Amino acid sequence: MSRGLCITRREAMRRGLTGAAGLLLANGLGLLAWSETQQLKAKAKSVIQIWMWGGPSQLDTFDPKPEAGYDYCGPLNKPIQTNVDGIKIGELLPMLAKQADKYSIIRSMTHGINGHETAAYMVQTGRKPGDRLVYPGVGAVVSLFKGYDAGYKGLIPPYIVLTEPQGRFSEAGFLGNRYKPFATGGDPAQTRFVVEGVVAQGVSDEQQRDRRELLHKLNTFEHAVKDDPALKALNQSEEQAYELILGDAGKLFDLAQEKDELRDRYGRNTFGQSCLMARRLVEKGVPFVTINYKGWDTHKQHFQIMRRKLPEMDKAMATLLEDLYDRGLLDSTIVWWSGEFGRTPKVQWEEPWNGGRGHWGNVFSAVLAGGGFKGGRVVGASDAKGEQVKERPVYPCDLIGSMYELLGIDPDGNLPNPQGMTVHVTPTAEDGVKMGGRLKEIM
Amino acid sequence: MISARFDLKHVFRLILNSKTYQLSSIPEGNNPLGEANFSYYPPRRLEAEVLIDAIDQITGTTEKYTSPIPEPFTFIPESQRSIELADGSISSSFLEMFGRPARDTGLESERNNRSTADQELHLLNSTHIRRKIEQSQKLRELLQAKKKPREIVEELYLTILSRYPTDEELEIVREYAQPGHEGRRPMMDLIWALINSAEFLYRH
């Protein structure tokens, strides 16, 4: 019985519950509000990740420091003007210099880690390793939110790697096998791009069909038990597989369908043709393509390798940006160029390196283009010698969070976790990860 | 078992002769309660490790597993079967693709035996499986033994499916091996078809 200010326990419980329910409802509405408005703003549908395996040198690519002297620049001390006033990039990238209005350079990426695997994990997941969980990389998260679970109906898997996967340091983590990438294997620069499982070397289409018929005829057990759900699933998987092997979807990997002139513009090498392949995949609606570009771990012979590889990268990447732009795909495709770290600004002239650069996680560069990112800008700066961050540090989780925002993925949303823990898509302040803030300057 | 003085063969005989074990996988009629009450043996897909071990046994090949622990690298002896792999981190892309869990959580549900399109792609068309079949010493010897074709087909069926082929199946194979498909091709395709058949992939 209530008496003045005194309330019964029943009343208190009821008020408490409705209050909590009200909060929950409000929270729910809040989330809905975010995702609806953000979905409308989300321009990007796909991501092409150019992964510079080994760590590219920032001084020789997008953050030149000509005043630092020979000890730092070596022979590459004449950076070139781009088609955007005030931005200069390395002299071995003339074609990219003409496309600078399409991409933005982040010169103050940092995480401070100098080990390949740890740094690769950090850049691709935004988090430090050693936690209780193995976190998924960007590709797996995009595959989760924009792949089969989100209504993606293509036959080509939603997360493709050209051509070899990097393995445990850039994969699906606790999300599980469903979100692992499909690595094509093979080499797109060869006459026949042998995509693992889709194209079998030495087996013609006719042979494929013949033996498939034999399989069907001999599959007596399956005929007897055809209603079993597990066997129905097997049947369905087999049909999907053959659509890829014999059907139009598999023909997507046939680069002979592109004009020779375009293939030459990309460059008839593995990286060039991989960029062309990535464009084809994105055109077909694949949400995430990673091109694993090897060979940037230049401890020795650094300048010789730069002279050999940078023109190759320049040609392919510039053509990719131009091709995407010409086809109207650049607005809906994020192109993300990055490695796991940079390279030591002070050249190691001494033995045993004799002119090489080591690992440098203190400051390095990344490039973002398309998908809603503004082009022609520079975010952050490194100091006069390219050794430390001078202003606006950008941590991997900031870059990743910005990409998620443009893709329409809520960076503070939850990832499904097998142990039922609450795991956010990108780390929040509670996770104790250093953050510099999302890349609002270029969004 | 105690009365048989712990004779394992006795236990095997008991289990293998039981009606339960010998239940067919082919359900009679469409009674919806049949599945729940185990009126027939529900077909289950072979687990990843068991599948690769079976394919290895048929082709006489082995897998190469390595572990980064203890440092620098430990190579697992090739005679060891995949089912004996001690740790969830010692794996291969085949095992991961076919649902072997990384043992991150210790939950049984982490193992996923559902078939997916990329598993099928692998079995139907990958260089991994193709190489095993085509370069198998054991199968080559089987095919080259001076026997009549019918006996060779029977040997293959016994090796892969542990049974003799039916007359119908023999007829299908004979038709397939007509001119137009020369040399080893029809036998290689037969091996391929049997390895890809539901009878091989599913426990029944």
Chai-1 contact restraints between the chains, C-beta under 6 A:
chainA,res_idxA,chainB,res_idxB,connection_type,confidence,min_distance_angstrom,max_distance_angstrom,comment,restraint_id
A,E196,B,S126,contact,1.0,0.0,6.0,A-B,restraint_1
A,G197,B,L121,contact,1.0,0.0,6.0,A-B,restraint_2
A,G197,B,H122,contact,1.0,0.0,6.0,A-B,restraint_3
A,G197,B,N125,contact,1.0,0.0,6.0,A-B,restraint_4
A,G197,B,S126,contact,1.0,0.0,6.0,A-B,restraint_5
A,A200,B,N125,contact,1.0,0.0,6.0,A-B,restraint_6
A,R211,B,D189,contact,1.0,0.0,6.0,A-B,restraint_7
A,L214,B,Y176,contact,1.0,0.0,6.0,A-B,restraint_8
A,L214,B,D189,contact,1.0,0.0,6.0,A-B,restraint_9
A,L214,B,A193,contact,1.0,0.0,6.0,A-B,restraint_10
A,L215,B,A193,contact,1.0,0.0,6.0,A-B,restraint_11
A,L215,B,N196,contact,1.0,0.0,6.0,A-B,restraint_12
A,K217,B,I172,contact,1.0,0.0,6.0,A-B,restraint_13
A,L218,B,A193,contact,1.0,0.0,6.0,A-B,restraint_14
A,N219,B,S197,contact,1.0,0.0,6.0,A-B,restraint_15
A,N219,B,A198,contact,1.0,0.0,6.0,A-B,restraint_16
A,F221,B,A198,contact,1.0,0.0,6.0,A-B,restraint_17
A,F221,B,E199,contact,1.0,0.0,6.0,A-B,restraint_18
A,E222,B,A198,contact,1.0,0.0,6.0,A-B,restraint_19
A,A224,B,I26,contact,1.0,0.0,6.0,A-B,restraint_20
A,V225,B,S25,contact,1.0,0.0,6.0,A-B,restraint_21
A,V225,B,I26,contact,1.0,0.0,6.0,A-B,restraint_22
A,D228,B,P43,contact,1.0,0.0,6.0,A-B,restraint_23
A,A230,B,P43,contact,1.0,0.0,6.0,A-B,restraint_24
A,L231,B,A198,contact,1.0,0.0,6.0,A-B,restraint_25
A,A233,B,S115,contact,1.0,0.0,6.0,A-B,restraint_26
A,L234,B,S115,contact,1.0,0.0,6.0,A-B,restraint_27
A,L234,B,A198,contact,1.0,0.0,6.0,A-B,restraint_28
A,S237,B,S115,contact,1.0,0.0,6.0,A-B,restraint_29
A,S237,B,T116,contact,1.0,0.0,6.0,A-B,restraint_30
A,S237,B,A117,contact,1.0,0.0,6.0,A-B,restraint_31
A,S237,B,E120,contact,1.0,0.0,6.0,A-B,restraint_32
A,E238,B,E120,contact,1.0,0.0,6.0,A-B,restraint_33
A,Q240,B,A117,contact,1.0,0.0,6.0,A-B,restraint_34
A,A241,B,A117,contact,1.0,0.0,6.0,A-B,restraint_35
A,A241,B,E120,contact,1.0,0.0,6.0,A-B,restraint_36
A,A241,B,L121,contact,1.0,0.0,6.0,A-B,restraint_37
A,A241,B,L124,contact,1.0,0.0,6.0,A-B,restraint_38
A,I245,B,N125,contact,1.0,0.0,6.0,A-B,restraint_39
A,P418,B,T105,contact,1.0,0.0,6.0,A-B,restraint_40
